[in-house]
Every structure is written in structure tokens, then in C-alpha cells.
Amino acid sequence: MKISTRWLREFAETDRSPAELKSLLVNAGIEVASTAPAAPGLAGAVVAEIEAIERDLGTSRPGHLNRLCRVTTGERRYAVVCGAPNVRPGLRTALAPPGAHLPGGRHIERAMIRGAASEGMLCSERELGIGEDGSGIVELPADAPLGADLVAYLGLDDTLIEVEVTPNRADALSVRGLAREISALTSVALRPLAVDVREGGADASALAAVEILDADLCPRYAARVVTGLAVGPSPPWLAQRLRAAGVRPINNLVDVTNYVLWELGQPLHAFDLDTLRGRRIVVRRARPGERLTTLDDRDRALSPDMLMICDAERPVAVGGVMGGADTEVTPRTTSVLLESACFHPGSIRRTARALGLHTEAAYRFERGTDVESVVVAADRAAQLMADLAGGRVARGAIDRYPVPAARPRIALRPERIQRLIGACPPRAEIIRILRALGFEVADAGSALAVTVPGFRRDTSQEDDLVEEVVRIWGYDKIPATLNPGNQQSVVRRPAGLRTARAVRQALTSSGLTEVVTYSFVDPDRLKQMGCADAVITLQNPQSRERSVLRPALAPGLLEVVGTNLSRQIADVRIFEVGHVFGPHRPEDGDHPAHEELWAGIALTGLRIARAWHTLPAAADVYDAKGGALLVLGAAGVSGVAARPFPPGTGPAYLEPDRAAALEVAGQQIGWFGEVSAAVRDALDLPHPVFLAEVSLSACAEHPAPTPAARPLPRFPAVQRDLAIVVDSGIAAGAVEAAIRAMDVPNLTRLALFDVYQGSQVGTGRRSLAWSLTFQNPQRTLTDQEVNEHHARIVEEISRRFGAEIRGT
């Protein structure tokens, strides 16, 4: 957005240079892309009048007739050859005499053209660098002073500031909005907007009517009626300000709406009142099958979610985006209904995107405009139309505001500023800054009571006010270090985020690589894996291959494994932490689907990379189990038990006899296992793949106990081995759980170190061997005590599991 510094100074009279203003705005958080002269390279051009056309000199190209013109500046006459079609006696225009300079480094000299001497050049907007129109020479008002310097007359002795405003600062998308910033930054007063509407004739409500049917998309709609208008060109000062902003002048009525848009940031639209059927405005959603030809002469299909501005019979404008061709202002227009409204930002954004219409009005409405400035902007435009087009403003404004919005009130504590940034301006300076920015401040009590203006939609909490104060006060005033003392953390990470970070760190430290897969998966892949039941299907997917929300992490992990295997990467050790989705549950409230955070692991190939000092060993199901236990340990969960799945249960993509559930306090919290052969065939996975999945959301229901420090043992430990032979159907975990449940005194560690099946123990039997560590923190244990403890353990497991003692 380009803004004239002269225009800015009409609201905030400051003697700061454009470079200084740029620095102030940038330091206050408003990016200034550039500052540049309004008419770079233009010098020496003057206002002149064509007195007569001496003779025709023939055509240099088809449709281009060169004529020798006698031109005067009041003090001197020039003979100038010109081929513009609008050359005529009595026209006042722009003359570049010999010695003048035009943009692009063009220097004007006396020249011979088709046998005639030409003393200069009559210029178009494009040649002067003030517009894009090159079809004819500039037409100036009849009262333009002859001989006047063109740069000064058109207000081109100015500097343009180009700002790039972030989406949350819609209030800065206007001259007055930027002037308010400069006023606060330089401590100069912001001049009030002088609006003096001289009304007369009939009441506006007698000439037109306005009705809002969909107030959720249009909270306020105001209209002014202006009659007795004469459409014509805008005065040079107004046209030039629009050109400087990058807007092509059209006529005095349309230009006024654009001028107020740039001045106040409030989009307006002028309807030819005589073309509105029933002289009535109805604000409603589009009806099925309705169409509208917009101002760009394109016929557009409308959908029921689009907000339309209609008359008594048909749509006449796309609300907040673009007007319709049937009701536009034309040279025959004498009466207008002037629209000033506030629209729902989300509705405008969706409509503009759906229609491919990105206008200046939509750009502002989709960021949020000030509902309180609707009538002020309408009054300002009506005043200018009356002044520039000879119109008469009907009495009163039609203002439809069904549910007036309440202005938020926020308490601002100076100590909050001190705590957040380590410094705080004086209380009086805080009040000055906020009032200069348009906030109302009541200084009562320890906290300031701040009322937020309608144009600051980005301000909703105390910390927003802190930011406003600090950026105007100056970031350079913040000390380089925080004040000494106990500094409390301002931000505390949520428990779920802390758990996810701990899990990621643990898995990457163990040699696994993190992957991030799509949350959208292929329903055909889910069918191949046997987990396509009760999935969430997207209403508007990007493709069928990404049309279902993943019910587990396994589909994405297996896709990554398959991609690597197809590229001869045989050893894959990966994990992912992400959300999975399922059908809605009562505890989900308004959320349409159930969502949980899970961690998943996929392994195939070698357990560790090949190296000269290690023997190659393939990953197996116990590596997946170990990865799952590592996840649970990082999440702070203890007391985990592995249980075989009952027949017919468990993930369908795992081998039934090579998978198990992980439980904590009777709750299933995850699982691990080997991918079934059928799924491997369907997904073209040639090698065994092992998976583990753990619900981190479920882990949050089993918080870890607070860690406690204990001193290192001073007395020696005693180690004993225990080897037993049991039926192969007895799980080592069940034996280990039974030993732990005995609560044997001084037993500090129990570790399984050997599993053997073979002819030496018999068919259907296997040998399990544990290492037992006994230790007392207060004294040295005797052999007799250790033997008694060991004997108790042997007796218990022999009784419960029919174990045969193989060695102790």
C-alpha cells in the first residue's frame, strides 16, 4: 500500500523527513518496503493551453494523425507537433518544453517532425509517469494556471511511503491509520476528521430502504442518498492522490469512494439509485441458481453461502467484494445510494477466493473493518460528492445495526509490563501512548481500565496492550539483560508436548530416525491392512489416496518402510509421533472426531548397522517390544505388563501369535508385534517388519511418581542365578511378576538373561534363567540370609508353575 506523506501530514503534522518516518514505523512493527518521490525524473513540465491547430502533417501510423499545434504558457508560445487523438483548441494540458526531463531519463529538445519544428512535447499520463493511460494527452481543468510548474500543480512534489501491513493490523491499511501511528510515535496531535455534511431536501428513508436478512454475515449496513449529481472528472489533487496509491481515476463519484477507502480504510460502493428496483437494498445470502454480472463484465454463478447485496428483485453486488454492472455509476447517473457496511471477515475471504475476485475492498473486509466507522465514512463520502459533483445530500443516514457490538475492556497492570519485558515506562507515558493509539484509558486504581476501539480487532487481552505500549515506547529501551532476582517462567509447555519431546529424544538417542507421514491415508491401503472399519472420511479430499484420516500410525510407517525397501535400503529403523483419529465419543464434546497422540515404531532388516566388531543380527519382535518399553519409560509410565491378545482381537495387521498388548493397571496402552504375511504380500514388503504403537494420550492417565534421589549403596551386593525348566506356554513375564509379588526383602534387581529350548530340556519345555541381586543399604548381608530368600523364591515358583530347578 502506497501512501503520500503530504496526505499523512494532513492528519499528523510532523516535520520528520520521509526517511525518519520510515525508521519510526519499522521500529514500531510496521514494515516499510520503500520511500520514493511521487514523480521521479519529472522536471520542467508546465501547464499550457492549445490555442490553435495550425495544420495537419499526415499520419505516421494508422489512426495517428500528426498536427502542428500552437501552445501557450501565458508568457510564451510554442509550436508543438502532437499525434494524440484528443488534441483540440482550448484544452489545457501538460507541456514539456525544450530542457524538460521526463521519467526514464528522457530529455526534451527541439526536433524536426515530418518537416515541422517541434518545440517540446504534449504529454500523456504514461509519459509523465503519473498513470498508465497513454491513449491521449493529459486533460487539465479549464482553470489550471497557465505556466504553473506541473509537479507543484498536481501535488507531485511529494514522497510516497510503501508499507506492507501484516494481516492482524487492518487498522493500518489507511492514511488515517498510519497517521495515528505517527502521532503516537512523534507525540504530535492527531487532527480530527473534518466531516460537515450539508443536508437538504427529502429524508433518505423516504428515497430508499435497507433491510438486513443475514445479520451474522453483515452486522451493520449504512446508506446515504445523494441527488442532483453531475458526473465528471475528479479535480487534479484527488486524481493524483489516487494515482499515487496505484488507483486509476474514473470519475468524481467513483473516485470519492476510492479516496475514502484509502483515507479511512472503510470500503464504500456507490449504486446508481435509479437502477435499484424498488429503490430498496436487501442484504441476504444468494439463492440457488442466482447469477450476477460484476463490474468486470463477467457473469458469475453464486452459491448459497455467499452474501449478496440485492434490490427488491435481484442481486446487485457481491457483498464486500465487487458491485454489479447493472447498477454501476455511469455518465448519466444523477442520484446515488452510497453503501458503507461491515461484513464478516471469514465470509468475504471465502467468497473472494471462490469467485477469484481479489479487490481492495475484499482485502480490507477479510481482515476486519471498524464497525464504528461505518456511518462516519458514509458521511465523509457524501460530503465530498456534494462538493465535487454538485450534489445534494438527503437528510439523515439509513443505519441498520441490529445488535450493536460491545467494546472490550481490559485491565492493564504496569507490573505486568515489568514482568514481561524487564522494564516499564512511566505510568503517564503508558496512558499517553494508549490514548494516542485510539484506546480509551481510565486511570483508577492500581490497574488501568482500557477500552478497545472498534478498529483494533487484534487486541483482546492484557498482553496485547503490553505489546502496544512497548512497540511505541521503543524496543531499544528494553534492557539487554533481565532484572536480577527470581524470574518465573512466562510460558509452561503442556504436558502432552513435554511427553512427546521426551519420547522423540529417547528414540532418536537409541538410533531410530523420526519420520512425518500424512494424516490422510488411502482407504484401499487400510482395507489391505484390515483396519478400514469406523474411519473418518474427508468431505473434500485432495485425492482418493488421501481421503481418510488415519486410525493408526502403522499405515504411514509401513508406507515409509516400503519406499525404502524399493530403493534397496534394507535396514529401516524409524518412528513417528503423531495424532490418530477415530469415531466421535461422548467425552469429545463438540469435536467431530476422537483424536489421540500416539508413538509408533517400525523395524526391518538388521538390528544395528554392519560393523567389523559386531556380528550381524536381524531385528525381531523383541526389538519392537523394547522400543515400546523405551517409549513408555520416556513417558514416565511404569508397571507395564505384556499380555497375549485373546483370539480374534488385536490389530488385524499383526500376526496373532507374534503380537502382544501392553497394559498398565489393567488398561491397554499399546501393542507390539510382527506384521502379518498377508499384509506384507498386499503391501509388497519382502522382509519381516516389526511394529510397536503406544498411546501417549493414555500415558497421561498414568502419571509417573515424583522422582526421588537416594544415596549410592555403601555395602556390597550378592548375586545369585536361578535357572528353571517350565512348560513352553508359561511366559517369563508371569514368572517374573510372581517373584516381584513376593516382596522378597533385599531383592533389588531381577534380570532375565537366558532362554533355551532344545533336546536337553525336552519337548514342550524351555529353560529360563534369571540373575538375582540382593543388597541391604544399612549392612552387609550374610550367606544365610541370601540362601533363605533364594529358597523362598524357588519354593514359590516350583509350586505355582511346576518348575524344575535346573541350576542355582
N, C-alpha and C positions, 0 to 999 in steps of 0.2 A: 504494500500500500504506500503510495507516494503522497506526501503532504507538503504544502507550501509553508515555508517558515513565516512569510508575511501573514498568511492566514492564521497560523498559530499565535502570532503576536497580537492579533485582534482579541484573543481571549486571555492570553498571559503575556503582558507587556514586559519583556525582558531584553536586556542589552547583550545577552550572551550570544556569541557567534554560533553559526551552524555546527562547527566542529566541537564547540563546548557543549552544545545541546546534545549532540550525538554521544559524547562521552558520558554525560549525565544519564541519558536514557539507557545506555548499555549497562552501566553500573547498577541501574535500578531494575535490571532484568528484562528490558525491552530491547530486542536486537535491532540495530540499525544497520541495514545492508550497505547503504551508501548515502552520501550527500553530493549533490551536483547542481550546477547552475540550471535555471529553468530553460534558458535558450543558449546552450553552449555554442560558441562560434559565430553568433549573430551580432553584427555591429554595423552601424552606419545606415541602416534602413530607416525610412521616414514615411510619414503619412502623405499621400499625394492624391490628386484628383485628375481623372481623364477629362480633358477639356474637349477634345475632338479626335475623330479618326480621320487622319489625312488621306490615306489611300490604302487599297489592298495590294499586297505584294505577292499574292499567289500562295498555293499550298505546298508545304514541304513534305507532307504525307497526307493520306486520305483523311478528310474530316478536320484538317488542321490548317486553317486559313491565317496566314501572317498578315498583320495590319500594322501600319505605322501610326502611332498614337502621339498626340500632343498632350504632355503631362505637366502639371504644375504643382509646386510645393508651396505656392503663395509668394515666394520670393524669387523663384527661378523656374523656367520652363525647360523641359527635356523632350527630346524626340526618342521614343522607345518603340522597338518592334516587339509585338506580342502576338502569340497564336492562341491564347485562351479563348474558349467559346463565350465566356460571359463578359468580355470587354465591351464597354458601352460608355458613351459620354455621360458625365455627371457622377460616375462611380468613384467613390473614394476607396483607395486600396493601398497596398504596401509597395513602395518603390525602393529598390536597391540601386542607388546611383553609382557611377564610377568611384572606386575607392572603398565601397562597402564590402563586408565579408559575410558569407553565408555558411551555415553548418557544413561540415565535411571538408573544410579548408578551401572553399570556393571563393575566389577573389574576383570582384566585378570590375570590368574595364570596358572602355568604349570599343565597339565592334561593328563590323560591316556584315549585315544580314540581308541576303537577296538584293544586294545593290544599294541598301539604305543604311545610313549610320544610325546605330542604336546606342543611346546614352544611358545605359543601365538596364534594369530588368524589373518587370512587374511580377510579383511572387505569389505562389500558392502556399497553402499551409505546409505541405510537404517540403517545399524548398526553404521555407523559413525554419523548419524543424519544430513546428508547434502542433502538428497534427499529421494525419495520414491522407488527407484529401489533396490529391494532385490534379483533379479534373478541371480546375479553374483558379483564377487568381482570388486572393482574399477580398471579401466584400466587407468594408468597414461602415459603421453608421455615418449618416449624412452630416452629423455634427462633429465628426472626428476632426481635431485641429490640424490644419494643413501645416506641413513642415515639422510636426512633432516627431521626436525620436520614437520609433515604433516599439522598441524594447520597453521604454518607460510607459508609453501609452497603453500597451497591452498588459502591463504589470509583469513583464518578463525579467525585470531586474530583481530577481528573486532566487532563492536556493531551495531545492526540493530535498526533502528527507524521506528516504525509503525505509520503512520499518517492516519487520517480519514478526507478527504477533502470534504467540502460542494460543492453542485452542481455548484455554481457560480464561484468557484475557480479552473477551469480546468487547469490554468497555473501552479498550484502547484502539478499536477499529473506527476512529473518528477523529476529526480535528479537535473537537472539544475534549474528548477523552485523553488525547496526548497533551493538550494544553493543561488539563488537570494534573497530569504527572509533572509537567514542567513547573507548574505553580507550586506544587509540594516540594519539588527538588530545589527551587531557587527562592522560595519564601516570598514570591510575588503574589498579589491577589488575583484570583480567577474572576474575570469580568462576567457579570451575569448576562445571560442571553436576552437581548432586547427584542421582545415579541410584542407588537402592538397591532392587533387585528382590528381594522375599522370595518364594522359590520353594518349592514343595511338591507332594506327590502324585506322579503318574507323570511319566516323561520325555516331553518334547514329541515326540520322534521315535517314541514308541510311540502317540501320539494322532493324528499327521498325518505326511505325507510330502511332499517337494518335489523336483521334477525340472526341470532346465532343458534343453530340447532345442535352443534357438537362442540360444547364449551371445553371438553377435555383436550381438544386439539387447538382451540382458539379461545384463550381465556379473556381476551379483550379486543374489541374492534371499534374504532372511532372513525367518523367520516365528517368531512367539511364539504360544503357545496359552494362553488364559486361560479357566478354567471357573468354574462356580458364580456367575455374574454375575446381578445384578438390574438391569434396565433402568429408568431413571427420569430425572427432570430433573437437569440439572447444577447444582452449587452456584452461588450468585449471582456469586462472584468470577470463576469460569471463564466463565459465560454472558456477563457484562458485557465481559470482555476480547474475546470473540469478536464481540459486537455492535459494540464499538469498532472492530474490524478490518473490519466490514461483513459478518460471517458470522452467519447466523441459527442460534441454538442449536436442536438437535433432541432429543438425549438424551445421557446421560452417556457412552455408548460412542462414538457418532459424534463428539460434541464433543471428546473426548480426541484423536482423530486430527487434527481440525482445529486443536486447540490446539498439538499438537506440530509440525504443519506451520508454523504461524506462529512458534513458539518456535525451532525448529531449521532450518527450511527444507527438511525432508525429508517429502515426501508419504507418507501411510500409507493403508491401507484395511483395514477390519475385515469379514471374512466370517463369517456365521453357520456355525460349524463343522458343525452337524448337517445343514445343507443341502448340504454338499460331498459329492458322491458318491464313495465310496471314501476319504473324508477325505484326499484327495490333491490337490496342486497340480502342474500341468504347465504350464510356460512354453514356448509354441511359437507359430509363425505360424498364422494362420487357414487353414482348409482350404476348398477351393472349395464354395460353396453354404451355408456356415455363416452363422447369424444369431444375434443377441443382443438381448434386450430390456434396455436400460440403465436406470439408476436414474430417469431422467426419463420412464419408461414408453413409450419409443419403440422400435419394432422396427427394428433396423439390419442392413443387409446388410454382410458383411465380405469383404474382399479378401485374397488370399494374402500381400500384403506387410505386413499389419497384425499386430502382436504381441498375442497373446491370453493371458490367464490362464485356465487351464482346470482342471476337476476331472478325474476319471477318464473322463468321458464327453463333456463339452460345454464350451464357453466360459462362463466366469462373470464375466469383466471384460475391458474393453479396457485392455490394459497401459498404465499411466501416465496414463490419461485419465479413465475412469469405470467404476464397478462395475456389475454386473448386478443386475436386480431380483429374480431367483430366490434369491440368496444374501445379500441385504441384511440388516442388523440390524433386528429388529422388537421390539415389546414382549415377545414370547415368547422372545427369544434368551437363552440361559444360558451358551453357550460360543462363543468367537470364535477364529478364526485371524487373527492380526494380520500384515498384509503390510508389509514395508519393503524396497524394492528400488531398483536403479539401472538406468535404461533408456537406450538410445542416443538422444541428442537429435534427430537427424535423423528417426528412425523415429517418434518421438512427434509431431514437428511435422507430418509428412506425414499421419499417421493423424488427428490432431485436425482438420486442415484438411479432409481428405476427408469426415469424419463431421460436420463443423460443430459440434464439441464443444470449447469453449474453457474449460477448467476451471482452477482454481488449481493443481491437481496438474500438468496438462499445461503450464501457464505456466512452472513451475519445471523440469520434466523436459526441456523442449525447449531450455532454456538451460544445462542440465548441472548435476546434483546431485553431492554428495560421496559417492563410493563407500565412503569410510572411515567415514561416519557412519550407515550403514545399520543396523547392529546397535545402536548407541547410541540411535537414535531408537526402534527397536522396544522396547528395554528401558525407555525413558522412558515410552512409551505404556502398556506392560504394568503398570508401577508405578502410574500414575495410574488405570488401570482397576481395579486391585486396591483402591486406596484409596477410589475414589469409587463403585464398584459392588459392593464386597464380594466380588470375585473371588479366585481362587487361580491363581497363575502356575505353569504346568508347568515342570519342571526343564529347563534348557538352552534355547538358541535353535537353531532349524534354520537353518543358514547355508550356502548354496550359492554358492561363489565359485571357479569353475573355473580362471580364470587371473588371479591377483592382479596388480593394476596396480603398476608400479614408480613411485615418486615421483621426479620430475625433480630433478636437482641442477644448479645454475647458479653459476658463479663471478662474483662482483661485485667490480669494482675501483673503489675510491674515485676514482682518477684518471679513470675513465670518467664518473663523475658530474660531476667538474670540467670535463671537456672538453665535455660535452653542454650544461650549463646555466650554466657560468661561475662556479659556486660549489659548495661541498661541505660538508655538516655534519660535525661531528667523528665519528671512527670509532665511538666509544661510542654516539653518538646514532643512527648508522645501524643498529647492532646492536639497540638498544632498539626502534626503530621496526619493524624486520622481525620481531622476536620478538613484539612486541605484536600484529602483524597475523597471527600464527599460523605464520610461517616458522621453520624450524629453522636456526640460524646457527652455523657452526663458524669461530672466529677463528683461522686458522692460515695463516701466510704473508702475502704482500702482498695477496692477494685473499681475500674472504670466501666460504666454501663454504655456499651457501644451498640448503636442501631445501624444495621447494614442497609445501604441504599439499594434500590432495585437493580442498578446496573452492575453490581458486584455479585454476580451469581456464584462466583468461585469462593466466596467467603462464608464458611459455615461453622467454624469452631475457633477456639481461642488461639490455637497455634497459627491459624491463617492470619489473624491480626498481628501476631508477633512477627510474622514474615513481612507484612506490610510496613510495620514500624521500622524494622531493621533495614530493609532494602532502601527506604528513603533516607533514614538516618545515615547509612553508609556502612557497607561491609568492611571498609578499611578501618572502622573504629572498633571492630571486634579484636580483642587481644589475641596474640599469637598462641598463648597457652591458656588453659583453663585456670580459674582461681584455685589456690591450694585448698585442701580440705577434703571431706568425704564427698565424692562425686557419685551420685546414684545413676545407674544406667537408665537412659531415657527409653530405650527400646528393649523389650524382652521377647526373644523368639518363642513362638508357640511350641508346645510340647511335641506335636507331630513333626514339625520342621527339625527340632533338635534330634529326635529319634531317627529321622531319615538321613540326616547328616552323619550321625554316628554309624549307621548301617553302611552307608557309602564308604566311609573311611575304613571300616573294618574289612569290607570285601575287597576294596582296591589294595589294601595293605597285604591281603592274602594272595594277591596275584591275579585277581579277576579284573576284567575290563567292563566298564559300565557302558551300556547302550541305551538309546532312547528310541522307542518304536512308536508307531502311530496308535492313538487311542481308537481309531476307526479301523475295523478289520473286515475281511472278506467273509460273508456268511457261508460261502461254499467251503472255505477252509475250516470254519467252525463245525460244519456238518461232517467233514472228514475226520475231525478230532472227537466227534461225539459230544460236543458241548454247545449245540445250537438252540437248546431249549431256553425259554424265558429270557431272550436277549432284547436289547433296546435298539430299535431300528430308527435311523435318521429320516426325517421327513423330506429333506432336501440335500441328499448326499452329493459329494463331488463326483463319485463314480460308484458303480456297484461293488468294486473291490474295496471301497472304504465307506460302506453304508451301515455298519453295525458297530455299536460301542462294545469294546472288548469285555467279555465276562471274566477274563483271567489274563495274566501276563504271558502264559505259555504260548499262545499263537504268535505273538510278536517275537518272542525269544527263538522259537523254532524256525521262524522265517529268517532270522539273522543267522542261525546255525546253517540252514540250507544254503543261504547265499555264500557263506564262507566255504562250505564243503564243495560247492560247484566251482570254486576258484582255487581248488587244491590247497586250501588251508584246513588241514585235518584236525589240528588241535585247537579247540574253541573252549574258552572258559569265560563266560560273560554273566552279567547280572543287570537287572533293571529295578528301579524303584519308581512306581507309578500308580495311578488310580485305575481301578476296575469298576464296572458298573453292572447293576442288577435291577430287577423289578422293584418298584416302589414299596416301601414298608411303612407301617404306621408311624414309626419314630422319625421318618424322614420329613414329616410336616409338609411344607409347600413344595419341596423339591420333587421334580417329576421322576427321579430315579434314585436308587440306593447307590452310594459311592463310598468306596473304601480304598485306603492306601495299602499297597502290597509290595513285597520284595520278592523277586523271582531270580532263580539261578539256573543256568543251562550249561552242561559239561559234555564234551565228547572228545575222543582222542586220548592223548597221554595226560596223566595226572600232572606232571611237570614237564617242562621243555627238556629235550635231549641234552645231555652234557656228559663229558668224559668220566666224571666221578660218580655218576648215578646210573642205575640200571633202568631201562625204560619200563614203565608200569602204566597200564591203561586205567583211566578213571572208571569208577564203578559206583554203585548205588550208595555206598557208604561215604563217598566224597560228597554226593548230594546231601546226605544226611548231615555230614559235618558242616557243610555250608549253611544249612538251615539252622543248626545249633549256633553257629557263629552269628547269624543274624539275630537270633533270639537273645544271645548274650549281649550283643551290642545294644539291643533294645531294653536291656535290664530285666529280662524275664528269666526266672529260674524255676526249678521243679518241673522240667519238661519230660514227658513220657512219650515214647513211640509205641503206637498200637497198630496192629494189622487192621486193615479195613474189613468190616463184615462183608460177606459175599453180596455182590451186586451194588456195593456202594463205592465211594471214592471217585476221583476224576477218571472219566472214560478213556482218556488218552494215556493212562499208565497201565503197565502190566499188573494184573490183580495180585500175583504172588511176589511181585518185586516192588511193592509200594507200601507205605505206612503213613498213618496220620500222626501228627504231633499234637499232644494235648497238654493243657495246663489246668489243673484243678477241675478236670472233667470236661473242659471246653476245648473243642478242636480249634487250633490256632494256625494250622498249616499242614503241609504234607510234603513227601518226597518220594521219588521212585524212578523207574526206568520207563521211557516212552515205549508204548506197545509196538509190536512188529507191524500190526495193521496200519497204525498211524504213520510209522516210518515209511512203509510202502506207499501210502497215499501222498505223503509229502516229499517223497524221493530223497530220503535220508539213508544213505548206505551203511552208516555205522551206528552203534548203540549211542543213545543220547539219554542223559540223566537230568531230571528236573527237581527243583525244590521251590515251593512257594510258601510264603509266610505273610499273614495279615498283620501289618503294623498297626492298623486301627484296633484290632483285637488285642494287640500287645499293650495298648494304652489302658486296657481294663485290668491289667495285672502289673501295677507299678512296682518297680524294684525297691527293696528296702534301702533305707539310707545307709550308704557305705560307712563302715566303722573301722578305724585303724586298730591294729593290735601289734604288740611288740614281737620281734623275731624270737623264735624259741631258743632258750638257753641250754636245754637239756637234750641229749641225743634221742633219735628216733630208732625204733626197732621195726624191721621189715620182715614179713613172712609171706610166703607164696602159698596159694591154695589152688589145687587142680582137681576138678571133679569130672565125672562122666555122667551125662544125663541123656534122656531121650532127645533126639534132634528137634522135636517140636517145642521144647522148652526154650524160651527166649532168654538170652543172657541178661537182658534188662530186667526180667522178672526176678531172677536170682539176685541181681544186684540190689533191686528195690527191697527184697526181703531182708537182705543183710543190713541195709541202711535203717529199715524199720525197727530193727532190734535195739537201736540206740546203744551200741556197744561202747562202754567207756573207753576213752583214749584212742578210739579208731578215728584217725584224721584223714586218711586217704584210702580210696578203693579204686583200683585201675585194672581193667581187663587187658591182658597183654598177649593172650594166645587163644586161638580157636583151632581145633583139629578134628577132622573126620577121616576115618580110614579103617583099615583092617585090624589095627591094633586095639580099637575100642569097640568093634563090632558094628554090624549093620543096624541102621536106625539110631545110632548113638553118636555122640560127639563129646569132645573134651574141651572144657573151658577152664582157663587159668587166670587167677587174679593176683595182683600184688597188693598186700595189705600193709599199711603203715600205722604204727601205734606210737603215740607220743603224749607226754604229760608236760604242761607248761611250768609246773611247780617243782618237779623232781624227776629223777631217773627211774624208769620202770624196771622191775625185776623180771627175770625169765619166767618165774612162776605166774605173775600177773598176766603176762602176754600169753602164756600157754593156756590159762583159764579162759581168757577172752577168745582165743582161737578155737578152743574146744567147744565153746558155746555156739560159735558160728557153724562149725562142722556138724554139730548135732542138729541144729535148726534146719539147715538146708538138706541134710540127709533125710530128715523126717518129712519136710514139705515137698521135696522134689524127687525123692527116691534116688538121690545122688550117690554115686560110688566114689569114694575118695581115691584119687589117683596119686596124689602127692601133696605134701605139706612142707 
